[in-house]
Amino acid sequence: MQYWLMKSEPGTWSWDDQVAAAEKGTGWDGVRNYQASNNMKAMEIGDRAFFYHSVNEKRIVGIVEVIATYHPDPTDASGRFGMVDVKAVKPFATPVTLADIKADERLAELPLVRQSRLSVMPIPEQAWRMICELGGVTP
């Protein structure tokens, strides 16, 4: 299993929206960055990702699971970009903020810290476990 972080603007698509999508999940559309797109291409069914509220909140609020691998994004008229489908798995008991992550030197190499504008990024397993612990969830 691989681990990821996926950012969403809560005003566009929030954790509550993701939970409301239930088991059918939703397509993670609208990604127009090649590195983020390549990260989605590497995702497999069953991979887990942190659901991160970006913009003003800047915090991890839950965990989603990949339920469909990379396929065309119908919102991309150029046909260059695709998406994966994800469903909500569980919320964090305590959201983990970007400030929390930056305060822990063991997490200093995460793309979230080093490439702050990247919207879909890999998370090493050890960092995944640490962040889950901070959020009060079982990895």
Residue pairs with C-beta under 8 A, 6 or more apart in sequence:
1 46
1 47
1 48
2 42
2 43
2 44
2 47
2 122
3 47
3 48
3 49
3 50
3 122
3 123
3 124
3 125
3 127
3 128
4 39
4 43
4 47
4 48
4 49
4 50
4 120
4 121
4 122
4 123
5 49
5 50
5 52
5 60
5 111
5 112
5 120
5 121
5 123
6 28
6 49
6 50
6 51
6 52
6 64
6 86
6 119
6 120
7 52
7 53
7 54
7 119
7 120
8 14
8 18
8 51
8 52
8 53
8 54
9 53
9 54
9 55
10 53
10 54
10 55
10 57
11 55
13 26
14 53
15 51
15 53
15 61
15 62
15 88
15 91
17 26
18 26
18 51
18 62
18 64
18 86
18 87
18 88
19 62
19 88
19 91
21 87
21 88
22 87
22 88
23 87
24 87
25 64
25 67
25 68
25 85
25 86
25 87
25 88
26 85
26 86
26 87
27 68
27 73
27 74
27 83
27 84
27 85
28 40
28 83
28 84
28 85
28 86
28 120
29 73
29 74
29 75
29 76
29 83
30 73
30 75
30 83
31 37
31 40
31 73
31 81
31 83
31 119
31 120
32 76
32 81
33 118
33 119
33 120
35 118
36 118
36 119
36 120
36 121
37 81
37 82
37 120
39 120
39 121
39 122
40 70
40 82
40 83
40 84
40 120
41 70
41 82
42 122
43 49
43 66
43 69
43 70
43 84
44 66
44 69
45 66
45 67
45 68
45 69
46 65
46 66
47 65
47 66
48 63
48 64
48 65
48 66
48 89
48 128
49 63
49 64
49 65
49 66
49 86
49 120
49 123
50 60
50 62
50 63
50 123
50 128
50 131
51 60
51 61
51 62
51 63
51 64
51 88
52 58
52 59
52 60
52 61
52 112
53 59
53 60
53 61
53 95
54 119
57 95
58 97
58 98
58 99
59 95
59 96
59 97
59 98
60 92
60 95
60 96
60 97
60 131
60 135
61 91
61 92
61 95
62 88
62 89
62 90
62 91
62 92
63 88
63 89
63 90
63 91
63 92
63 132
63 137
64 86
64 87
64 88
64 89
65 86
65 87
65 89
66 84
66 85
66 86
67 85
67 86
67 87
68 84
68 85
69 84
70 82
70 83
70 84
71 82
71 83
71 84
72 79
72 82
72 83
73 81
73 82
73 83
76 82
90 137
91 137
92 135
92 136
92 137
93 135
93 136
93 137
94 134
94 135
94 136
95 135
96 131
96 134
96 135
98 112
100 134
101 107
101 110
101 112
101 113
101 131
102 108
102 113
104 130
106 127
106 130
107 113
107 127
107 130
107 131
110 121
110 123
110 124
110 127
111 118
111 121
111 122
112 118
112 121
115 121
123 131
128 139
129 139
132 138
132 139
133 139
